[in-house]
């Protein structure tokens, strides 16, 4: 296919995979007739892998990521699904990188069409193709429109709320926060105009003006500045920066219900399977170690803390391991919980991609808080976050992101205590 060309779809379920010499983040957005998403739930990517009729499929680092569209399940009012791609490495452009989208029959894997956007240069994100409804029939169009401000520029253009950095503490500059999640909107970004038709679809460069710089894409870590200050959940889902604290209070009432901590990761591009182990270490008021919940001990403190079990590879989208904490059933002496991750197989965290932790309401599945790991270090352990009970009875979560040398939870007990 060449830019602007289209073909009718001969299959109801299609998968669009985008391959390149480097790892890419591939996303899909469900758009209405006005070219906007209905809500942030219509932005499908590695941290939000499912939507109505649209699914993100991870390639696990050894195969291209893909967006799968079931046209028979796309809800009424959605007229277009755009498939986007951006390099996984922070700030990397498509200069010298030739991505190719392959549209396949999702049921048998047969290729229906391919498209290589021409003339790529300083763009850091692309709208690659779009699957769209026209006169009752589904088609696919080759687009190849580039953005210089990353995946967040695309997301903002189509109506997804992209969070702004929080206000700085004192005179310290605040870094932009990483994930594209439902928070305060940023000013609209300017897309790169589509290139003029090219005589060949294999030309690897785009000679088009680029938009001014904007927030980084979801996979890019924040800068070195650290977050400070305390916030609550009154405005909905919160994305934390390192050292920032959120009070688990909504509408003035503590959330004394079950919460679930989900931790996820993937092997770095073309990396081997990595066995990371998520754990929670419970402490008393004097930083005294009460017990540790991990793959070898799936329930502690009378069952008030439970582990989902071991994930040996990190394969697949979504949370790889989860830990459910019933805050209301915790014994009174448990006043501090520290969530840690260890590389049992010994690989360092700079060989791990997209490590994050998130806190959910276990009863409803609603995501409350997210912390994306802020820059990997060549260590085998990391203290992700801590939950501390206040004198008022409410709980506060703080993003930590401190790396230590330890392959097991046993080696995390002392450094985790120091973080309280």
N, C-alpha and C positions, 0 to 999 in steps of 0.2 A: 504494500500500500504506500501511497505518497500522501503528503500533508493535504488534508481536505477531502480525500477520497473516502467513500463509504461502501459497505457491502451489506446485504441483508443477512441476518443470522439464520442459519439452517438448524440450529439447536436451541432448545428452550433454556438449557443450562450451559453457560460458557464460563471459562476461566481465562483471565488475562494475566499472564506472567510476564515479568520484565526482568531480563537478564543483562548483566554487564560484567566487566572484568573485576569490579569491586562490589561489595555488598550494598544493596539498595534497600531503602524503606519504601514499600509500596502501599498505597492507601486508596480508598474509594469514598466518594461522596455522593449521596443521594440528593438530587436536585428537583425542585418543583419547576413549574412553567416559568417562574421569574428568575430562574438560575440560582436559587439559594436553597440551603438546607432548611428543613422545618425546625430543627433543633440540633444541638451538639451531638445527639444520639445518631444522627445521620452521617457522622464522620467515622468511617470504619478503618482502623489501623491496628498495629500490633498490640496496643494496650486496650483497645475496644474492638475485639475481633468479629463481632456479630451484629447484624442489623437486619431489618426486614428484607429478605430476599438477597442480601449481600453479605459475604463472608470474607474475612482475611484469612489466607492460608500461608503459614510460615514454611519456608524451604529449609529451615534448620541450619542455614549457613552453607549447605552443600548443593542446594538447588534454589532457583529463583523463588521469591515470594510472589504470591498471586492474589488477585481479587476474583472471587467466584460470584457470578450473578445468576440467580434463578429468576428469569423473567416472569415466570408464572406466579412467583411469590412476591414480586415487587408491588407495594401497596398502591392503590389508586391515588393519583395526584403526583406521583413521582414520574417524571418524564425523561430523566437522564441520570446515568451513573458515570461520573468521570473517574478515571483511573490515573493516579499520580505516582511519581517516583522522585526520590531524592537520595543522594549518596549518604550512607550511614555515618561516615566520618564527618565530624563537625567542620563546617566551613568549606568542604570540598565541592568543587564545581564539576560540571560535566566536560570540562576541557580535556580532550584526549580520551574520553570515556564514551564508548558507543553503546548505548542501551538499545535492546531490541525487545519489543513487545510481541508476544505470540498469543493470538486468540485461539482458544481450543474448545472443542466439545468437552464439557466437564465430565461427561459420562464415560467416554471411551478414550479421551486424551488426544484425539486426532486434531491436527492443526487446521484451522479455517483460514487464517491470514497472519501475516507478520508485518511489522512496521518498525523502521529505524528512523527516529527523528533526525533530520539533516542539520548540518551546520551548527553544532553545539559549541558553546564557548564558556562564558562566565556564569551561566545559569546554574543555580544550586537546587532547583526543583523544576519538574515538568508536569504539565497535563499531557499525558501520553496519548490516550485514546478516550473516547466516550461511547458508551452503550446507550442508545436513545430510542424513544418510541415515536414513530411517525406514521400517521394514518392507520393506527392499530397494529403496525408491524414493528418489530424490534430490529435495529440495525447497529452497526458499529462504524465509527468514523475515526480516521487517523487525525490527530491534532498536532502534537509536538510544540505546544506553547510553553515558553520558558519563563521562569521567575528567578530574579537574582536575590530574593530575600527568603529563600528556603520554603519548606512546607508550610510554615505558619503564614507566609504571604498568600499561598493558594487557599489555605483554610479560611483566612480572613476575607478574601475576595468572594468566597461562596457563602459567607454568613456564619462561619463557626466562630465562637467567642474564644479569643486567645488571650491568656492572662497577661497583665502587665506586671513588672516588678513592683514589689511592695515598697513603701516609703523607706528611705535609708535611715539608719540609726545614727544620730549625731551627724558627723561630717563624712562618714564612711559611705562610699558609693555602693549602690545596690546592683547586683548582677541580674540580668533577665532570667526568669524562671524557665525551666526546660520544657515540660510537656505541653502539648496542645490539648488543654482540657477546658471545661466550661467555667470561665472566669470572666473578669472584666474585659471588654473589647479593646483592641488597639486600633489606631487609625488605619483606614483601608490602605492596602498595598497596591502598587501599580504593576500590572502584568507586563511582561515583554510582549510586544505585538507579534502575532504569528508571522513566521518568515514567508518570504515570497516563494512560490512553487519552485522546487529544485529539479534539475534534469535527472538527478539520481537520488534514490531514497537511501543510498548507502554513504553519502557524504557525511563525515562525522562532525561538522562544525555548523553553528548558527551565527550568521552575521546580522544580529539584531541588537538594538539598544537594550540595556538592562535597567531594571527598576532600582531605586535606592535601597540601601541595606535596611533590613527589618529583623524582628526577633528570629532566633534560631529555630530549626525544626524540632519535632518532639524527641528525636533520638539524641540531639546534641546536649551535652552537659552544660550547666551554668558556668559562668566565669568564676574566678577565684574569690570574689567577694562573698561573704557569708550572710545569710539572713539572720535577723534578730527580731525581738519583739514577740508578743503573744497575741493570738487571734482566737476567735471561736467559730462555731459552725453555723452561725445565724444566716450567713449569706450563701450557704450551700457548700459544695465540695471545695476543699482546700488543697493546694499544692505547696508543699513545704520546701524551703531551702535549708541547707545545712545549718544547724544550730537554731533554727526557728521552731517555735512552740505553738501548738494549737490546743486550746482547752476543749475537752469533749463535753461542751455545754451548748445547748440549742434552745433558744427562747427562754434563757435563764434557768433551765432545768438540766441537771446532770444526766448523761446517758448511761444509767445504771442497768444496761441490758447486755446481751451477748454481742461481742464485737469479734470480727474475724480479721486476722492479719494475713494478707496474701503476699508472697514473695515470688518474683519471677526473674528469669534470666534466659539467655540463649548463648550458645557457643559463639565466639567471634568468627568472622568470615573464614570459611574453610577450616575452622578449628575442629579438634577432636571433641567427642562428647565430654562434657564437664559435669561431674557429680558434685553439686553444691548442696549443702545441708542447712536448712533453716531451723533455728532453735529459739526458745525463749527461756531466759534465766530469771528466776524469781528471787527477790531479796526482801529482807526485813528492814525495819526502820534504821538500823545501824549498819546498813550495807552488808548484812550477814546473809550468806547464801542459803536459801531455803531448798531449792530443787531446780532441776533443768529438764525441760520438755524438748525432746528431739526424736529422731527416727528410731532410736533404741529404747525410748521411754515415751510412749505416745500419750500418756495422761499423767498429770501430777496434781497435787493439792486437791485431793478428793474429786478429781474429774472436772474441776473448774477451768483447767487449761488442757486442751486436747490438740494433738498434732495429726495432720492428714496422712502421714506416711512418707516414705522416701521416694524422691524422683531422681533417677540415676543419670539423666542426660540433659534436662532442661528443654527437651524437644517440645515443640508445639506452642501455640499462642496461649495467652492468659497466665494465671498463677500456676507456678510449678509445685509449690508446697504452701499449705495454709495451716494456721494455728488459730483455734477458736478459744476466746477468753470470755468466760462468764463473769463479768465484773461484779455482779451482785452476789455470786457464790464464793468469791475469793475469801480465804480466811483473813481475819483482821490484821494478822502480822505481815501479810504480803502487801507491801507498799510500793514496790518498784519492780517493773518488768523490763528486761532488756532483750530486744530482738536482734539476733546475730545470724550471720551466714558464714559457713566455712567451705573451703574447697577441699573435699575429702581426697580427691584424686591428685591434689598437689599443684594443679595449674594456678597461676597467679591471676588476680582479678583483671589485669590488663589483657587477658585472653578471654574475657567474658563480655558479652554485649547485652545492653538493655536491662541491667539489673535494677530492680525497683522493689519497694514495699508499699503496700497500701492497706488502709484500715477501712473495713466495711461494717455496716450494720448487719450482723449475722441473720437477723430475722427477715429483713427485707432485701438484702443483697446490695443496698445502696452504698456506693463508694463515698466515704467521708473525707479521707485524707490520703494523699499520695506523696511519696518521696522518691524521686529518681536519683540513682547513685551519682554523686557529683564528682566524676573523674576517677578513673581506675588507677590503682597503685600496684606494684609488683609484690603483693602480699597474698596470703592464703586465708585470711579472716577479715571480716568487717562487722563492726557494730552499726547496724542500720538505724535503729530508733529505740527510744525508751518511753515507757508509760510510768508516770509517777503519780501516786495518790496524794492529793493536797489535804491540809487540815480540814478544809471545808467538806471533804468527801468526794469532790470531783476529781477526775483524772485528766492529766495533761500529757500529750504526746510531743516529743521533741525529736527532730531528725538529727542524727549524729554523724554517720558517714565516716567513722574512724577506722582505719585499717590497722590490723595487727598480724603478727606472725603466729598462726595457729590453724591446724587442719581439723581440729575437733572442738566440740563445745567445752570440753574440760579445760582447754587452754584459754577459753574466753571468759571464764568466771572472774578472774582477778581484774583484767582490763575493763570488763563490763561494769564491775563494781565501782571502779574509779570514775566511770562516766556518769554515775548517779549524782 
